[in-house]
Amino acid sequence: MLEQSRTFFNIYCHAVKSYRNKKATIHITSAVFPEDPGNVHVAFRCYEKQPAREGAEHDIQSAEKILWAEGRQVE
């Protein structure tokens, strides 16, 4: 995962992985908002066309399950 940019409220990263011998980029944004103290908002996106993003979608679902572990809520 490589950090691409940072602002006062978010961090934008790229994760690059090969699926079926083609590289795909997963865009990850984490944000902290003053209106929602103590919480971190995380978004995952992959803009590759189907079926190239199938592996990335599986990895995103796995990451979301980890975030939801132990009763945590992810929106």
Biopython code that builds the backbone (N, CA, C, O; Angstrom):
import numpy as np
from Bio.PDB.StructureBuilder import StructureBuilder

atoms = [
    (1, "MET", "N", (0.848, -1.158, 0.000)),
    (1, "MET", "CA", (0.000, 0.000, 0.000)),
    (1, "MET", "C", (0.900, 1.229, 0.000)),
    (1, "MET", "O", (1.800, 1.351, 0.830)),
    (2, "LEU", "N", (0.654, 2.119, -0.919)),
    (2, "LEU", "CA", (1.470, 3.322, -1.045)),
    (2, "LEU", "C", (0.609, 4.555, -0.823)),
    (2, "LEU", "O", (-0.427, 4.722, -1.466)),
    (3, "GLU", "N", (1.042, 5.417, 0.091)),
    (3, "GLU", "CA", (0.315, 6.656, 0.336)),
    (3, "GLU", "C", (0.469, 7.571, -0.872)),
    (3, "GLU", "O", (1.576, 7.788, -1.364)),
    (4, "GLN", "N", (-0.655, 8.105, -1.342)),
    (4, "GLN", "CA", (-0.649, 8.996, -2.500)),
    (4, "GLN", "C", (-0.752, 10.463, -2.087)),
    (4, "GLN", "O", (-0.042, 11.319, -2.614)),
    (5, "SER", "N", (-1.638, 10.737, -1.148)),
    (5, "SER", "CA", (-1.773, 12.112, -0.670)),
    (5, "SER", "C", (-2.372, 12.110, 0.727)),
    (5, "SER", "O", (-2.929, 11.113, 1.188)),
    (6, "ARG", "N", (-2.243, 13.249, 1.383)),
    (6, "ARG", "CA", (-2.745, 13.395, 2.748)),
    (6, "ARG", "C", (-3.260, 14.826, 2.896)),
    (6, "ARG", "O", (-2.619, 15.784, 2.465)),
    (7, "THR", "N", (-4.428, 14.942, 3.513)),
    (7, "THR", "CA", (-4.964, 16.255, 3.843)),
    (7, "THR", "C", (-5.162, 16.300, 5.351)),
    (7, "THR", "O", (-4.780, 15.367, 6.057)),
    (8, "PHE", "N", (-5.756, 17.376, 5.847)),
    (8, "PHE", "CA", (-5.945, 17.476, 7.297)),
    (8, "PHE", "C", (-6.985, 16.492, 7.808)),
    (8, "PHE", "O", (-7.054, 16.267, 9.017)),
    (9, "PHE", "N", (-7.815, 15.885, 6.923)),
    (9, "PHE", "CA", (-8.810, 14.938, 7.411)),
    (9, "PHE", "C", (-8.780, 13.569, 6.737)),
    (9, "PHE", "O", (-9.496, 12.674, 7.184)),
    (10, "ASN", "N", (-7.987, 13.361, 5.685)),
    (10, "ASN", "CA", (-7.961, 12.019, 5.088)),
    (10, "ASN", "C", (-6.585, 11.631, 4.564)),
    (10, "ASN", "O", (-5.696, 12.460, 4.366)),
    (11, "ILE", "N", (-6.460, 10.325, 4.351)),
    (11, "ILE", "CA", (-5.254, 9.746, 3.754)),
    (11, "ILE", "C", (-5.721, 8.903, 2.572)),
    (11, "ILE", "O", (-6.620, 8.075, 2.712)),
    (12, "TYR", "N", (-5.114, 9.113, 1.421)),
    (12, "TYR", "CA", (-5.484, 8.428, 0.202)),
    (12, "TYR", "C", (-4.324, 7.516, -0.207)),
    (12, "TYR", "O", (-3.200, 7.979, -0.400)),
    (13, "CYS", "N", (-4.609, 6.218, -0.337)),
    (13, "CYS", "CA", (-3.558, 5.245, -0.658)),
    (13, "CYS", "C", (-3.946, 4.397, -1.859)),
    (13, "CYS", "O", (-5.122, 4.285, -2.205)),
    (14, "HIS", "N", (-2.943, 3.805, -2.485)),
    (14, "HIS", "CA", (-3.130, 2.823, -3.553)),
    (14, "HIS", "C", (-2.518, 1.501, -3.116)),
    (14, "HIS", "O", (-1.435, 1.467, -2.532)),
    (15, "ALA", "N", (-3.212, 0.432, -3.399)),
    (15, "ALA", "CA", (-2.666, -0.906, -3.233)),
    (15, "ALA", "C", (-2.710, -1.557, -4.613)),
    (15, "ALA", "O", (-3.772, -1.618, -5.233)),
    (16, "VAL", "N", (-1.588, -2.036, -5.094)),
    (16, "VAL", "CA", (-1.508, -2.647, -6.420)),
    (16, "VAL", "C", (-1.232, -4.127, -6.241)),
    (16, "VAL", "O", (-0.323, -4.525, -5.513)),
    (17, "LYS", "N", (-2.039, -4.940, -6.924)),
    (17, "LYS", "CA", (-1.886, -6.389, -6.835)),
    (17, "LYS", "C", (-2.183, -6.990, -8.198)),
    (17, "LYS", "O", (-2.979, -6.446, -8.963)),
    (18, "SER", "N", (-1.548, -8.103, -8.499)),
    (18, "SER", "CA", (-1.787, -8.791, -9.770)),
    (18, "SER", "C", (-2.887, -9.830, -9.617)),
    (18, "SER", "O", (-2.881, -10.630, -8.682)),
    (19, "TYR", "N", (-3.815, -9.803, -10.537)),
    (19, "TYR", "CA", (-4.889, -10.783, -10.624)),
    (19, "TYR", "C", (-4.899, -11.294, -12.060)),
    (19, "TYR", "O", (-5.044, -10.519, -13.004)),
    (20, "ARG", "N", (-4.742, -12.608, -12.214)),
    (20, "ARG", "CA", (-4.706, -13.216, -13.558)),
    (20, "ARG", "C", (-3.676, -12.529, -14.448)),
    (20, "ARG", "O", (-3.944, -12.221, -15.609)),
    (21, "ASN", "N", (-2.498, -12.297, -13.883)),
    (21, "ASN", "CA", (-1.371, -11.682, -14.593)),
    (21, "ASN", "C", (-1.637, -10.255, -15.062)),
    (21, "ASN", "O", (-0.944, -9.762, -15.953)),
    (22, "LYS", "N", (-2.629, -9.585, -14.478)),
    (22, "LYS", "CA", (-2.881, -8.186, -14.792)),
    (22, "LYS", "C", (-2.940, -7.410, -13.489)),
    (22, "LYS", "O", (-3.620, -7.820, -12.549)),
    (23, "LYS", "N", (-2.229, -6.290, -13.428)),
    (23, "LYS", "CA", (-2.207, -5.488, -12.219)),
    (23, "LYS", "C", (-3.485, -4.655, -12.094)),
    (23, "LYS", "O", (-3.973, -4.079, -13.066)),
    (24, "ALA", "N", (-4.006, -4.610, -10.875)),
    (24, "ALA", "CA", (-5.177, -3.790, -10.570)),
    (24, "ALA", "C", (-4.845, -2.919, -9.369)),
    (24, "ALA", "O", (-4.095, -3.326, -8.481)),
    (25, "THR", "N", (-5.402, -1.733, -9.351)),
    (25, "THR", "CA", (-5.189, -0.803, -8.252)),
    (25, "THR", "C", (-6.444, -0.715, -7.406)),
    (25, "THR", "O", (-7.542, -0.500, -7.921)),
    (26, "ILE", "N", (-6.273, -0.883, -6.100)),
    (26, "ILE", "CA", (-7.362, -0.679, -5.157)),
    (26, "ILE", "C", (-7.099, 0.664, -4.491)),
    (26, "ILE", "O", (-6.034, 0.887, -3.915)),
    (27, "HIS", "N", (-8.083, 1.556, -4.576)),
    (27, "HIS", "CA", (-7.981, 2.889, -3.992)),
    (27, "HIS", "C", (-8.579, 2.827, -2.588)),
    (27, "HIS", "O", (-9.708, 2.370, -2.408)),
    (28, "ILE", "N", (-7.822, 3.287, -1.603)),
    (28, "ILE", "CA", (-8.236, 3.230, -0.207)),
    (28, "ILE", "C", (-8.173, 4.640, 0.370)),
    (28, "ILE", "O", (-7.141, 5.308, 0.308)),
    (29, "THR", "N", (-9.292, 5.074, 0.931)),
    (29, "THR", "CA", (-9.342, 6.383, 1.556)),
    (29, "THR", "C", (-9.794, 6.219, 2.990)),
    (29, "THR", "O", (-10.822, 5.596, 3.253)),
    (30, "SER", "N", (-9.039, 6.769, 3.913)),
    (30, "SER", "CA", (-9.467, 6.801, 5.313)),
    (30, "SER", "C", (-9.615, 8.260, 5.707)),
    (30, "SER", "O", (-8.791, 9.104, 5.355)),
    (31, "ALA", "N", (-10.685, 8.540, 6.449)),
    (31, "ALA", "CA", (-10.964, 9.926, 6.820)),
    (31, "ALA", "C", (-11.430, 10.018, 8.262)),
    (31, "ALA", "O", (-12.096, 9.122, 8.780)),
    (32, "VAL", "N", (-11.067, 11.116, 8.892)),
    (32, "VAL", "CA", (-11.525, 11.447, 10.237)),
    (32, "VAL", "C", (-12.237, 12.799, 10.129)),
    (32, "VAL", "O", (-11.669, 13.771, 9.630)),
    (33, "PHE", "N", (-13.480, 12.847, 10.599)),
    (33, "PHE", "CA", (-14.268, 14.076, 10.503)),
    (33, "PHE", "C", (-14.500, 14.673, 11.889)),
    (33, "PHE", "O", (-14.793, 13.936, 12.831)),
    (34, "PRO", "N", (-14.374, 15.987, 12.031)),
    (34, "PRO", "CA", (-14.626, 16.614, 13.333)),
    (34, "PRO", "C", (-16.055, 16.370, 13.823)),
    (34, "PRO", "O", (-16.303, 16.339, 15.029)),
    (35, "GLU", "N", (-16.989, 16.198, 12.890)),
    (35, "GLU", "CA", (-18.390, 15.971, 13.255)),
    (35, "GLU", "C", (-18.618, 14.576, 13.828)),
    (35, "GLU", "O", (-19.666, 14.316, 14.420)),
    (36, "ASP", "N", (-17.657, 13.682, 13.661)),
    (36, "ASP", "CA", (-17.799, 12.292, 14.097)),
    (36, "ASP", "C", (-16.537, 11.867, 14.850)),
    (36, "ASP", "O", (-15.812, 10.986, 14.386)),
    (37, "PRO", "N", (-16.265, 12.480, 16.005)),
    (37, "PRO", "CA", (-15.011, 12.219, 16.711)),
    (37, "PRO", "C", (-14.889, 10.770, 17.179)),
    (37, "PRO", "O", (-15.867, 10.136, 17.577)),
    (38, "GLY", "N", (-13.669, 10.275, 17.118)),
    (38, "GLY", "CA", (-13.399, 8.917, 17.585)),
    (38, "GLY", "C", (-13.652, 7.843, 16.557)),
    (38, "GLY", "O", (-13.433, 6.665, 16.838)),
    (39, "ASN", "N", (-14.108, 8.212, 15.371)),
    (39, "ASN", "CA", (-14.389, 7.233, 14.320)),
    (39, "ASN", "C", (-13.541, 7.509, 13.089)),
    (39, "ASN", "O", (-13.207, 8.656, 12.794)),
    (40, "VAL", "N", (-13.201, 6.451, 12.380)),
    (40, "VAL", "CA", (-12.466, 6.558, 11.126)),
    (40, "VAL", "C", (-13.352, 5.986, 10.028)),
    (40, "VAL", "O", (-13.886, 4.886, 10.168)),
    (41, "HIS", "N", (-13.507, 6.716, 8.955)),
    (41, "HIS", "CA", (-14.294, 6.282, 7.817)),
    (41, "HIS", "C", (-13.329, 5.750, 6.756)),
    (41, "HIS", "O", (-12.347, 6.412, 6.420)),
    (42, "VAL", "N", (-13.610, 4.554, 6.228)),
    (42, "VAL", "CA", (-12.726, 3.924, 5.251)),
    (42, "VAL", "C", (-13.538, 3.553, 4.016)),
    (42, "VAL", "O", (-14.639, 3.015, 4.125)),
    (43, "ALA", "N", (-12.984, 3.845, 2.844)),
    (43, "ALA", "CA", (-13.631, 3.487, 1.583)),
    (43, "ALA", "C", (-12.628, 2.752, 0.699)),
    (43, "ALA", "O", (-11.462, 3.137, 0.607)),
    (44, "PHE", "N", (-13.099, 1.694, 0.054)),
    (44, "PHE", "CA", (-12.297, 0.923, -0.896)),
    (44, "PHE", "C", (-12.953, 1.017, -2.261)),
    (44, "PHE", "O", (-14.176, 0.925, -2.366)),
    (45, "ARG", "N", (-12.152, 1.201, -3.321)),
    (45, "ARG", "CA", (-12.676, 1.254, -4.678)),
    (45, "ARG", "C", (-11.678, 0.602, -5.625)),
    (45, "ARG", "O", (-10.465, 0.681, -5.429)),
    (46, "CYS", "N", (-12.212, -0.041, -6.649)),
    (46, "CYS", "CA", (-11.390, -0.536, -7.753)),
    (46, "CYS", "C", (-12.121, -0.161, -9.039)),
    (46, "CYS", "O", (-13.277, -0.538, -9.233)),
    (47, "TYR", "N", (-11.456, 0.572, -9.905)),
    (47, "TYR", "CA", (-12.091, 1.099, -11.105)),
    (47, "TYR", "C", (-11.798, 0.276, -12.358)),
    (47, "TYR", "O", (-12.142, 0.691, -13.465)),
    (48, "GLU", "N", (-11.165, -0.888, -12.191)),
    (48, "GLU", "CA", (-10.890, -1.748, -13.341)),
    (48, "GLU", "C", (-12.215, -2.277, -13.896)),
    (48, "GLU", "O", (-13.212, -2.346, -13.177)),
    (49, "LYS", "N", (-12.219, -2.645, -15.167)),
    (49, "LYS", "CA", (-13.422, -3.216, -15.771)),
    (49, "LYS", "C", (-13.556, -4.683, -15.402)),
    (49, "LYS", "O", (-12.564, -5.353, -15.115)),
    (50, "GLN", "N", (-14.792, -5.180, -15.410)),
    (50, "GLN", "CA", (-15.027, -6.610, -15.181)),
    (50, "GLN", "C", (-14.440, -7.380, -16.350)),
    (50, "GLN", "O", (-14.464, -6.819, -17.446)),
    (51, "PRO", "N", (-13.931, -8.564, -16.257)),
    (51, "PRO", "CA", (-13.726, -9.356, -15.053)),
    (51, "PRO", "C", (-12.393, -9.076, -14.372)),
    (51, "PRO", "O", (-12.013, -9.794, -13.447)),
    (52, "ALA", "N", (-11.679, -8.050, -14.812)),
    (52, "ALA", "CA", (-10.348, -7.767, -14.266)),
    (52, "ALA", "C", (-10.387, -7.408, -12.786)),
    (52, "ALA", "O", (-9.385, -7.582, -12.093)),
    (53, "ARG", "N", (-11.513, -6.913, -12.285)),
    (53, "ARG", "CA", (-11.552, -6.504, -10.885)),
    (53, "ARG", "C", (-12.140, -7.546, -9.942)),
    (53, "ARG", "O", (-12.301, -7.268, -8.753)),
    (54, "GLU", "N", (-12.465, -8.740, -10.438)),
    (54, "GLU", "CA", (-13.059, -9.772, -9.590)),
    (54, "GLU", "C", (-12.175, -10.110, -8.386)),
    (54, "GLU", "O", (-12.679, -10.205, -7.267)),
    (55, "GLY", "N", (-10.903, -10.289, -8.588)),
    (55, "GLY", "CA", (-9.996, -10.586, -7.485)),
    (55, "GLY", "C", (-9.920, -9.434, -6.501)),
    (55, "GLY", "O", (-9.866, -9.648, -5.289)),
    (56, "ALA", "N", (-9.915, -8.208, -7.020)),
    (56, "ALA", "CA", (-9.867, -7.028, -6.158)),
    (56, "ALA", "C", (-11.142, -6.933, -5.326)),
    (56, "ALA", "O", (-11.082, -6.590, -4.145)),
    (57, "GLU", "N", (-12.288, -7.232, -5.921)),
    (57, "GLU", "CA", (-13.548, -7.189, -5.179)),
    (57, "GLU", "C", (-13.533, -8.200, -4.031)),
    (57, "GLU", "O", (-14.036, -7.917, -2.944)),
    (58, "HIS", "N", (-12.964, -9.360, -4.271)),
    (58, "HIS", "CA", (-12.847, -10.365, -3.213)),
    (58, "HIS", "C", (-11.952, -9.849, -2.084)),
    (58, "HIS", "O", (-12.285, -10.010, -0.910)),
    (59, "ASP", "N", (-10.835, -9.238, -2.425)),
    (59, "ASP", "CA", (-9.929, -8.690, -1.413)),
    (59, "ASP", "C", (-10.587, -7.549, -0.630)),
    (59, "ASP", "O", (-10.370, -7.421, 0.575)),
    (60, "ILE", "N", (-11.382, -6.726, -1.303)),
    (60, "ILE", "CA", (-12.091, -5.639, -0.628)),
    (60, "ILE", "C", (-13.102, -6.213, 0.366)),
    (60, "ILE", "O", (-13.210, -5.727, 1.492)),
    (61, "GLN", "N", (-13.836, -7.237, -0.043)),
    (61, "GLN", "CA", (-14.792, -7.872, 0.868)),
    (61, "GLN", "C", (-14.085, -8.464, 2.081)),
    (61, "GLN", "O", (-14.595, -8.373, 3.198)),
    (62, "SER", "N", (-12.928, -9.065, 1.876)),
    (62, "SER", "CA", (-12.156, -9.617, 2.995)),
    (62, "SER", "C", (-11.703, -8.516, 3.953)),
    (62, "SER", "O", (-11.754, -8.689, 5.170)),
    (63, "ALA", "N", (-11.262, -7.392, 3.407)),
    (63, "ALA", "CA", (-10.828, -6.268, 4.247)),
    (63, "ALA", "C", (-11.998, -5.707, 5.050)),
    (63, "ALA", "O", (-11.839, -5.351, 6.218)),
    (64, "GLU", "N", (-13.168, -5.627, 4.429)),
    (64, "GLU", "CA", (-14.345, -5.126, 5.139)),
    (64, "GLU", "C", (-14.745, -6.070, 6.268)),
    (64, "GLU", "O", (-15.159, -5.605, 7.331)),
    (65, "LYS", "N", (-14.633, -7.380, 6.068)),
    (65, "LYS", "CA", (-14.940, -8.340, 7.131)),
    (65, "LYS", "C", (-14.008, -8.150, 8.317)),
    (65, "LYS", "O", (-14.440, -8.256, 9.465)),
    (66, "ILE", "N", (-12.742, -7.873, 8.058)),
    (66, "ILE", "CA", (-11.789, -7.635, 9.140)),
    (66, "ILE", "C", (-12.183, -6.370, 9.906)),
    (66, "ILE", "O", (-12.110, -6.338, 11.134)),
    (67, "LEU", "N", (-12.598, -5.337, 9.184)),
    (67, "LEU", "CA", (-13.004, -4.095, 9.848)),
    (67, "LEU", "C", (-14.256, -4.295, 10.700)),
    (67, "LEU", "O", (-14.419, -3.625, 11.719)),
    (68, "TRP", "N", (-15.140, -5.207, 10.296)),
    (68, "TRP", "CA", (-16.383, -5.456, 11.035)),
    (68, "TRP", "C", (-16.180, -6.427, 12.195)),
    (68, "TRP", "O", (-17.115, -6.650, 12.964)),
    (69, "ALA", "N", (-15.008, -7.006, 12.346)),
    (69, "ALA", "CA", (-14.759, -8.008, 13.382)),
    (69, "ALA", "C", (-14.983, -7.435, 14.784)),
    (69, "ALA", "O", (-14.871, -6.229, 15.007)),
    (70, "GLU", "N", (-15.293, -8.304, 15.693)),
    (70, "GLU", "CA", (-15.434, -7.970, 17.106)),
    (70, "GLU", "C", (-16.509, -6.906, 17.359)),
    (70, "GLU", "O", (-16.361, -6.072, 18.253)),
    (71, "GLY", "N", (-17.581, -6.935, 16.577)),
    (71, "GLY", "CA", (-18.712, -6.052, 16.817)),
    (71, "GLY", "C", (-18.549, -4.628, 16.338)),
    (71, "GLY", "O", (-19.419, -3.795, 16.589)),
    (72, "ARG", "N", (-17.454, -4.323, 15.653)),
    (72, "ARG", "CA", (-17.291, -2.958, 15.144)),
    (72, "ARG", "C", (-18.278, -2.727, 14.007)),
    (72, "ARG", "O", (-18.659, -3.667, 13.309)),
    (73, "GLN", "N", (-18.682, -1.506, 13.826)),
    (73, "GLN", "CA", (-19.624, -1.155, 12.764)),
    (73, "GLN", "C", (-18.888, -0.424, 11.666)),
    (73, "GLN", "O", (-18.088, 0.475, 11.926)),
    (74, "VAL", "N", (-19.164, -0.816, 10.442)),
    (74, "VAL", "CA", (-18.572, -0.164, 9.276)),
    (74, "VAL", "C", (-19.718, 0.328, 8.406)),
    (74, "VAL", "O", (-20.631, -0.435, 8.091)),
    (75, "GLU", "N", (-19.676, 1.583, 8.019)),
    (75, "GLU", "CA", (-20.718, 2.144, 7.161)),
    (75, "GLU", "C", (-20.125, 2.583, 5.855)),
    (75, "GLU", "O", (-20.841, 3.085, 4.989)),
]
sb = StructureBuilder()
sb.init_structure("model")
sb.init_model(0)
sb.init_chain("A")
sb.init_seg("    ")
for serial, (resi, resn, name, xyz) in enumerate(atoms, 1):
    if name == "N":
        sb.init_residue(resn, " ", resi, " ")
    sb.init_atom(name, np.array(xyz, "f"), 0.0, 1.0, " ", f" {name:<3s}", serial, name[0])
structure = sb.get_structure()
